[in-house]
Amino acid sequence: MEHSPLITNDATILGILAIMLGSVFYTANSTSPIWKKFYTIVPAVLVCYFLPSLLNTFGIIDAKESNIYYVASRYLLPACLVLLTLSVDLKAISRLGSKAVILFLTGTLGIVIGGPIALLIVASFVPDLLGVSGPEAVWRGMTTVAGSWIGGGANQAAMKEIYGAGDQIFSAMVTVDVIVANLWMAVLLIMAGNAKAIDAKSGADTSAITELKERVENFQAKHARIPQLNDLMVMAAIAFGVTGFAHLFADTVTPYFVANHPELARFSFHSKFFWMIVFATTVGIALSFTKARELEGVGSSKLGSAFLYILIASIGMKMDVTMIAEAPVYFIIGAIWMIIHASLMLIVAKMIKAPLFYMAVGSQANVGGAASAPVVASAFHPSLAPVGVLLAVLGYTVGTYMAWLCGQILQTIG
């Protein structure tokens, strides 16, 4: 029997999410030995994901009925991307070398081959998974997970349309996507907390990352000052001004591609979300070559991170942990799929002696996209968030094409 949620007012839900985030940050910076020990084991960002999920899991709210995630992803995410990228040091990032891109592409490959392998393994025990011809076929649902894990929500929606996944299998696969991806993110965040020890053990060269951190810190120290009201208003003007034009750009460009280039649908060119993210990120990077870069001195990336955490809470709010029990076979497929992706990443990282940062951000740029790659990057250091953004945009670029390829392989099996 369906129970109506306890709270349906979005303003109230937003208030609760804000209190949760505030409580996490307050306790994470507390001098209490109990909290210090707790946050040494459990990363604060993980708590920001999981606390809101309890609201959905216990029926206090109905995340499907709430518009908070839509508003956060459409308004706050582009604003956040602008604020995070306007202080980006592209020269220093280019000095990070090819290892970051190699690991990103390894992550993509892990997802393309991981899905079909996971389906074959589980189907050897549950043969009913194969040979289903209608829209509810498991392989069709899996193409949407491939879209999400290589590019993001826009690519996921594109795969649903391209391969005609039914609503039932799509809904089950969204749950698999969110829970498995967030569990893997939890592992990455825990590893980020122990990055120094892991890198020392693997003999990775972290000098380029250290240099980038130092350059950003020196830039912040040189330009840092207490933000005045006019600084905050200028940052708000840039962030939301660019967001507004990003929507205008997406509203103009998308119909053109839909009408004139139907064949480009598989590259996400028919997705307004894709164009909005591309526009916001491109303008943010362009601003990094202007005086706007000095806004970092008054905390542009801190304001961007605040927007990002509201988005994180709204993503967490959509998770329902009890869904694992309803379709365990899909979660087994998802778990094996993620293990293949993770194993390939770790093997290649060890082979090329890459720092853990490249592995974690390369993986999250695939699996989490622009919403969470900067989160994992900033778990290593706030100045590294733009690296996550840039790799995530690369994910959007190759996402639909590679997910389409994965779908072709899945179709052959299924």
N, C-alpha and C positions, 0 to 999 in steps of 0.2 A: 504493500500500500504506500502510495506517495504521500509524504508529509510536507506541508508547506513550510518554507524556511522561517526561522524566527525573526530575521531581519531582512527586509526587502529594500529599504531606502539606501540608495547608493551613497548619499552624503554621510549617513551613519557608518556604513561599511568603510568608507574612505577614512573617517575619523578613527575607527578601530585599527585599521592598517597603520595609520600614522602613529597611534599610541604604541602599537607593537614595535614599529621601527625605532621610535624614540627610546623605548625601554631597552631594546637590544643595544643601541649605541651608548646609552647611559651606563648599562651594566658592563659592556665591553671595555669601557674606559674607566671603570671603577677600580679603586685601589684595594678593594676587598680580596683577600687571598682565595676565597671560594670562587668568585667570578673569574679571577685571573687564571685559576686552574681549569675552570670550565671552558673558557675561550681558548686555552692552549690546546685543548683536545678537540673542541667543536668550533669551526670557524664561524665568526659572526654572520657572514653572508648566508651561510647555510641555515642559520636560525631564522634569518629574514625570509627565507623560502618556506620553511616548514611550519612556522607558527601560523601564517595565514591559511595553510592547507588544512589545519584543524577546523577552521570555521566551515569549510566546505564538507569535510569528511563527516562532521557531527551534525550536519544539517542546519547549522546556525544561519548560513547564507546559501543562496543558490547561485554559484558562479556563472552558470549559463545565462541567468536572467540579468546579471549585472553588466553595466557598460564601462566599469572602471578599467578593465584591461584594454578595451577598445580605445578609450580616451588616452590611457598611458602610452599605448603603443603607437598611436597616431599623432599625438600632440607632444608628449614628454620625450619619447624616444628620439625623434628628429632633433628636438631642441637640445637634448643631451648629447647627441652625436656632434652637433655644431660646437657646443662648449668644450667637448673633449678633444676635438680635432683642431680647433683654432690655435692650440698651443703646441701642436705636433711638430717635432723636429725631424723632417723627412730625411735630411742628410744623415743624421745619427741612426735613424731606423734602417736606412739602406746599408749602413755599416754593420748591421746585425748579420748580414751575409745571407747566403742561400739556404742555410740549414732550416730557417723558419719556414720558407716556402716548400722545401723538400718534405718537411714533416706535415705541413698542411695537406699537400698532395697525397702523402702516404695515408693520412686520415681519410681522405676522400676515397682512395682505392679500397681501404679497409671496409668502408660502408658499401661500396659497389659490389664487392665480392662476398662480404660478410652476410648480407641478406639472403642471397641464394643458398649459401652453404648452410646457414641456420635453418632455412626451410627444409632442405634435404635431410639434415640430421633429425629434426623433430618429426618430419613426415615418415621417416623409417620406423618410428614408434607409433605415430598416429596417421595412418595412410589416408584417412578421411579428409585431410587437409588439402590433398591434391585432387585434380580432376573436377573441381567445381567450376561450372562455366558462367554462372550469372554474375551480377555486379557485386554479390557478397563473397566472391572468391577471395581467399586469404592473400594470394599473391597481389591482387589489386590493392587491398588495404596496405600491404607492405610497401608498395610504391610510394604511398603518401608519407610513410615514415622515412623512406630514403630521401624524399624531397625535403622533409623537415631537417633531417640530420646532415644533409650536405649544404643546404642553403638557408632554409628557415620557413616561416609560416606562408610566405608568398609562394615558395616553390612547392610546399605541401599542397596548397590549394590547387596549384597548376597540375600536379600529378593526379589529384582526385578527378579533375576534369578530363585530362588526357586519357587516363586508363579507366574512367567510369566506375570508380569505387562506390559501392552502395553506402547509404548513411549508417547502417548498423555496423558494418565492418570498419568504416571510417571512424566512428565514435569509439569503438574498442581500441583501434590502433592509435588514436590520439592519446588515450590513457596510457598505453604502452610507451608511446613516444615521451610523454611528459615525465612519467615516473622513472623509466629506465635512464633517460637523459639526465634527470636531476640526481639520481643515485650516482651516476658516473661523475657528474659535476661535484658532488659531495666528496668523492674519492680524490678528484683533482685539487679541490680546496684544501683537503687534509694534507695532500702531498706538497702543496704550495707552502704550507706552514713549516714543512721540513725540507725545503728546497736546498738549503745550504749543505745539509748533511748528505742528501741524495746526490747532489752534483759533485761533492768532494769524493764520494765513494765511486762514482762512475768516471771520474777524471775529466769531466766536461770543462770546456773553456768558457767561463762566464764573463770574460773581460769586456766584451762589447756591450753586454747588458749593464754591467757596473758603470761603464763610461756613459751610457745613455742616461742612467739614473742620476749620475753626478752632474751631467750637463743640465738636466731639467732642474735639479735642486739648486744649482748655481744661478740659473736663469730666474728661478722663483725668488731666491735670496736677493738678487740684484734689483728685481722689480717689485718685490713684496711690499705692500703697505696695507693699512687698515682700510677695507672698502667703505666708501662713502655712499650715500643714497644714489648720487648720480652714477656711480660705477655699477651699482646693482641694476639701475634702470637701463643703462646702456647694454648690459649683458642680457637683460630680459628682452630688450628691443631686438638685439641681434638674434638671440635664440628663437624667439617666437616669430620674428619677422621672416627669418629664413624658413622656419617651419611652415608659415603661411604660404610663402612662394613655392616651397617644395610641394605643397598640396595643389597649388595652382598649376605648377609645371606638370605634375602627375595627371591632373584632370585634363590637361591639354594634349599631352604626348600619348597617353594610353589609348584614347579613342582613335588617334591617327594610326597607331600600329595595329589595333584591332581591325580597322576598316581596310587598311592598305597592305598589311603584312601578316596575314593569318598564320603563315609558316613559322613566324618568330614567337609564337605562343609558348613553345617549349623552353625558350630562353628567359621566361618570366617577363618578356616585353609587353605582355597584356595585363600585367599586374600593377595597379596604382601604387601599392605598398613598395614594390621594387623601385619604381622611379622616384618615389618620395625619399627613400633611404639613400639612393644614389645621389640625388640632388643635394640633400642636407650634408652628406659626407663630403661631396666635391666642393661645395661652398665653404665648409669648415676648413678643408685643407687649403683652399685658395686664400682664406683669411689668415692662415698661418704665415703667409708671406707679407702680410701688411702689419700696420701698427696695432691691429686688433689683438695680435699675439700677446701684447703687454697686459691684456686683461687677465692673463694667468696670474699676474702679480697680485690681483685683488680676488683671486679664487674662482676663475671661470670653471676649472675642472672640478672644484668642490661643489659648485652649484649644479654642474652637469651630473655629478655622482649622486646628488640628492634626488634629482629626477630619476636617475637610473634605479635607485633603491625603491622608489614608489612603484616603478615598473616591475622590479623583482618581486615585491609583495603581491602585485596583481597577478603575476605568473603563478606564484605559489598558491594563491587563492583558488586557482582552477584545478589544483590537484585533489584527487580523492583516493587516499591510500587504500581504502577497502576494495577498490575496483580490481586489485590484484587477485582477490579470491574469486571474482566472477568469471574471469577468462584466463586461468593460469597458463594454458597452452600458448597463448599469444605472448605472455610475459616471458615464458621460457625461450621462445623464438627471439624476442627482443633482447633478452639477457645474453644469449649465445652470440647474437649479432654484435652487441656492444663489446663482448669479450674478444671477438676476432679483431674488431677495430682497435681496441686498446692494446692487445698483444702485438699487433703489427706496428703500432706507434712506438711501443716500448722497445721492441727489437731493433727497429731502424734508428731510434734515438741512441741506443747503446752502440750500434755499429758505427754511427758517424760522430759519436761522443758529443751529442748536442745537449745543451743545458735543459733541465726539466721544464723551464719556462716555455721553450719552443714547442715541446711535446704537448704541454697542457693547453697552451693558447691555440696551437695548430689543431688540436682535437676539438676544442670548444668552438673555434671559428667555424668548423664543420657542423658539429652537433647542436650548438646553441645559437649560432648566428650572431647578429649585431646586438641582440638583447643581452646575451650573457658572456660573450668572448671578452668584452672590456672588464666584466666583473672578475673573471678568472685572472686576467692580466693584471688588474689592480690589486689582486690578493698578493701578488709578488711585490708590487710597488705601484702607488697611484700614477706615477709618471709613465707607466708602461701601458695604460689603458688604450691609447691610440693605436698601439700595435695590434691589439685585439680587434679594434674597429676596422683597421685596414685589411686584416686577414679575413674578417667576416664579410667584408664587401667582395673580396675575392671569392668567398663561398657563394655569395648571391650570383656572381658572374658565371661560375662553372656549375652551380647547384642544379639547375633544372636539366641541363644537358647530361650531367653525370647520373642524376636520379632517373632520367629517361632511359639511359643505358642500363642501369640496374633493373628498371622495369622490364626492359626487353629480355634480360636474362631470366628474371622471375617468371615472365610469361611463358618462356620455353619450358621451365620446370613445372609450373602450375597447370 
